[in-house]
Amino acid sequence: MQKEAEIRDPLILGKKSYHDITKDIARPVEGKANKYWWILFSLSFGLFLWGVLSMAYTVGTGIGAWGLNKTVNWAWDITNFVWWIGIGHAGTLISAVLLLFRQKWRMSINRSAEAMTIFGVLQASLFPIIHMGRPWLAYYVFPIPNQFGSLWVNFNSPLLWDVFAISTYFSVSLVFWYIGLIPDFAMLRDRFSEKTAPMKKKLYSFLSFGWSGKAKHWQRFEEVSLVLAGLATPLVFSVHSIVSMDFATSVIPGWHTTIFPPYFVLGALFSGFAMVETLLIIMRKVVSLESYITIKHIEYMNIIILLTGSLVGTAYITELFMSWYSGVEFEQYAFINRATGPYWWAYMIMMSCNVLTPQLYWFKKIRTSFVATFILSIFVNIGMWFERFVIIVTSLHRDFLPSSWSMFSPSFIDIGIYLGTIGFFFTLFLLYARTFPVIAQAELKTIVKSSGSEYKNKK
Amino acid sequence: MSTNTLYGIFDDEEVLLSSVKEIRANNIEIKEVYSPFPIHGLDKALGLKETRMAITAFIYGCLGLTLGSLMIYYMMQIDWPQNIGGKPNWSFYHNLPAFVPVLFECVVLFAAHLMSITYLIRNGLYPGGKSDSPDERTTDDKFLMEIQVEGDATIIKEMLTKTGATEINEKEA
């Protein structure tokens, strides 16, 4: 049996037997949805519909439906793309990196964090596809034998690296998630009887692949999880590095910086953890998982937010210093314009939400409060969206010819697509919360004896 | 002589583990153990061999690297070489730095997917498959030990009770 130091706080509160854990995690699937679920679901679904209409309008009329112009030819679409990809990163960090570090607190949050990753990456991948204008030709990005002059994709291009990185990231995350889900689906399968719930029994029998929990299977399960975690860890760092190279390998002042890959990865983890907190603080209440997602879990995540937030702040300042130190006039202007030009307000939102407000987590009172954490996590989500907006739009809107300087303002359709993806994301997450085992219960049962409050007090 | 199957059911994984050790020390073969979660040390106690899943991942990763390199080499050097920003299109080796991201993704893609598929095949898991577990409670909170007995089972039953089994079921073959 594993032993754990006495001074560590328990990760599972209350007196929980193995059977209690099974019951608690099956409850949202077995029960009926409450009022709050339906309200949230209708809201998200409404937003999603607005998004679908906006996307259909974009495809029907062309990219001219957006607020883009000749100078600012990349704006909300790529901002939203990077924002969603970034949000996905925390899921893989929690499930893979924390597994390699043997952090037990990951076990009650990893399932939902990975769900968030998959749904987030799904939203992200919508943006490049609709930005193509002719989404039915999206297969052009893949290296397939073709009839259009046997031209191949360009393996020197960061945009193609993105195609490989994002599709690998999405499919590997999905596989990792599913391998962990199989034993938990089997738990649900065995709870439903053929007589009272034949449809659910069939559904979970299908999804659980006939899992029976043999000793050899568990041995392979643990090894496969470990190797997948080892593969997913460099993968997650590579994905956002590659996303940052979309900018860093270009020659636009403000984009052409070598600090981008680490700075984007940190920013991604920072925003991802904020989104995990936003989701979990709501979820633990809605599906009553207060015993498993405790303030200790939130505090650990807040510490990571504090660390990554401070590192992101350091990166902002390094960027300013390097632009001055480079001695390049255009580079210097790009950054002066960012901070003091017409988009100063966006820069201020970015700086205050990403660098200043997370510093409040130095106070124990704040980082161990659900209300404060929820509010600050929303701040981080907003701040990180503005970070991408600042990088993209302020670097473009005043280019080398002052006669072509312009501003960007989003159209109704731009806003619709963005809010639509938020609606789609929450729609998927709410459906997930009612049909999936939202906590990796098989793994959680292995730590009850070392980290459950009941067992800790016994000693 | 008839062959019967005995199912010893346990409530706790530590009791099960010590029982497994004791029963195996008495030279009785345990056919299978079903548990709701992985039990640390059970594979050693049952005398299972180490799994080779990690080795397969390494092989699949090498395969991904090879196929990825061949793909890029064929498309960028053989079939349609292009001058892209003056990058060296005459030699794979000189152009390699630009290919690293895609090659890395190929390694991860192949290793992760093919290992997972191997895992499912080796475990006999497929969509809609049937569970082999003799008792539905083994995905909840019970641990089950399966032993095949020829002839008289009373000694083994006694041993199971003594080592902590809370319930013993017997199935005639």
Chai-1 contact restraints between the chains, C-beta under 6 A:
chainA,res_idxA,chainB,res_idxB,connection_type,confidence,min_distance_angstrom,max_distance_angstrom,comment,restraint_id
A,M1,B,E14,contact,1.0,0.0,6.0,A-B,restraint_1
A,Y18,B,D141,contact,1.0,0.0,6.0,A-B,restraint_2
A,H19,B,D141,contact,1.0,0.0,6.0,A-B,restraint_3
A,T22,B,D140,contact,1.0,0.0,6.0,A-B,restraint_4
A,W152,B,M75,contact,1.0,0.0,6.0,A-B,restraint_5
A,W152,B,W80,contact,1.0,0.0,6.0,A-B,restraint_6
A,N154,B,I84,contact,1.0,0.0,6.0,A-B,restraint_7
A,F155,B,I72,contact,1.0,0.0,6.0,A-B,restraint_8
A,F155,B,M76,contact,1.0,0.0,6.0,A-B,restraint_9
A,F155,B,F99,contact,1.0,0.0,6.0,A-B,restraint_10
A,F155,B,V102,contact,1.0,0.0,6.0,A-B,restraint_11
A,N156,B,I84,contact,1.0,0.0,6.0,A-B,restraint_12
A,N156,B,K87,contact,1.0,0.0,6.0,A-B,restraint_13
A,N156,B,A98,contact,1.0,0.0,6.0,A-B,restraint_14
A,W161,B,P101,contact,1.0,0.0,6.0,A-B,restraint_15
A,F164,B,V102,contact,1.0,0.0,6.0,A-B,restraint_16
A,F164,B,E105,contact,1.0,0.0,6.0,A-B,restraint_17
A,A165,B,E105,contact,1.0,0.0,6.0,A-B,restraint_18
A,T168,B,E105,contact,1.0,0.0,6.0,A-B,restraint_19
A,T168,B,V108,contact,1.0,0.0,6.0,A-B,restraint_20
A,T168,B,L109,contact,1.0,0.0,6.0,A-B,restraint_21
A,V172,B,A112,contact,1.0,0.0,6.0,A-B,restraint_22
A,V175,B,A112,contact,1.0,0.0,6.0,A-B,restraint_23
A,V175,B,S116,contact,1.0,0.0,6.0,A-B,restraint_24
A,I179,B,S116,contact,1.0,0.0,6.0,A-B,restraint_25
A,A186,B,T139,contact,1.0,0.0,6.0,A-B,restraint_26
A,M187,B,T139,contact,1.0,0.0,6.0,A-B,restraint_27
A,D190,B,E136,contact,1.0,0.0,6.0,A-B,restraint_28
A,D190,B,T139,contact,1.0,0.0,6.0,A-B,restraint_29
A,F206,B,P127,contact,1.0,0.0,6.0,A-B,restraint_30
A,F206,B,G128,contact,1.0,0.0,6.0,A-B,restraint_31
A,F209,B,L125,contact,1.0,0.0,6.0,A-B,restraint_32
A,F209,B,Y126,contact,1.0,0.0,6.0,A-B,restraint_33
A,F209,B,G129,contact,1.0,0.0,6.0,A-B,restraint_34
A,G210,B,L125,contact,1.0,0.0,6.0,A-B,restraint_35
A,G210,B,G129,contact,1.0,0.0,6.0,A-B,restraint_36
A,G210,B,K130,contact,1.0,0.0,6.0,A-B,restraint_37
A,G210,B,S131,contact,1.0,0.0,6.0,A-B,restraint_38
A,S212,B,S131,contact,1.0,0.0,6.0,A-B,restraint_39
A,S212,B,D132,contact,1.0,0.0,6.0,A-B,restraint_40
A,S212,B,S133,contact,1.0,0.0,6.0,A-B,restraint_41
A,G213,B,Y34,contact,1.0,0.0,6.0,A-B,restraint_42
A,G213,B,S35,contact,1.0,0.0,6.0,A-B,restraint_43
A,G213,B,T138,contact,1.0,0.0,6.0,A-B,restraint_44
A,K214,B,E32,contact,1.0,0.0,6.0,A-B,restraint_45
A,A215,B,V33,contact,1.0,0.0,6.0,A-B,restraint_46
A,A215,B,L42,contact,1.0,0.0,6.0,A-B,restraint_47
A,A215,B,L46,contact,1.0,0.0,6.0,A-B,restraint_48
A,K216,B,L48,contact,1.0,0.0,6.0,A-B,restraint_49
A,H217,B,N123,contact,1.0,0.0,6.0,A-B,restraint_50
A,W218,B,P38,contact,1.0,0.0,6.0,A-B,restraint_51
A,Q219,B,D43,contact,1.0,0.0,6.0,A-B,restraint_52
A,Q219,B,T51,contact,1.0,0.0,6.0,A-B,restraint_53
A,R220,B,T51,contact,1.0,0.0,6.0,A-B,restraint_54
A,R220,B,M53,contact,1.0,0.0,6.0,A-B,restraint_55
A,R220,B,Y119,contact,1.0,0.0,6.0,A-B,restraint_56
A,E222,B,P38,contact,1.0,0.0,6.0,A-B,restraint_57
A,E223,B,T51,contact,1.0,0.0,6.0,A-B,restraint_58
A,E223,B,M53,contact,1.0,0.0,6.0,A-B,restraint_59
A,E223,B,A54,contact,1.0,0.0,6.0,A-B,restraint_60
A,V224,B,M53,contact,1.0,0.0,6.0,A-B,restraint_61
A,V224,B,Y119,contact,1.0,0.0,6.0,A-B,restraint_62
A,V227,B,A54,contact,1.0,0.0,6.0,A-B,restraint_63
A,V227,B,A57,contact,1.0,0.0,6.0,A-B,restraint_64
A,L228,B,A112,contact,1.0,0.0,6.0,A-B,restraint_65
A,L231,B,V108,contact,1.0,0.0,6.0,A-B,restraint_66
A,L231,B,A111,contact,1.0,0.0,6.0,A-B,restraint_67
A,L231,B,A112,contact,1.0,0.0,6.0,A-B,restraint_68
A,L235,B,V108,contact,1.0,0.0,6.0,A-B,restraint_69
A,S238,B,F104,contact,1.0,0.0,6.0,A-B,restraint_70
A,I242,B,P101,contact,1.0,0.0,6.0,A-B,restraint_71
A,A442,B,F37,contact,1.0,0.0,6.0,A-B,restraint_72
A,K445,B,F37,contact,1.0,0.0,6.0,A-B,restraint_73
A,T446,B,F37,contact,1.0,0.0,6.0,A-B,restraint_74
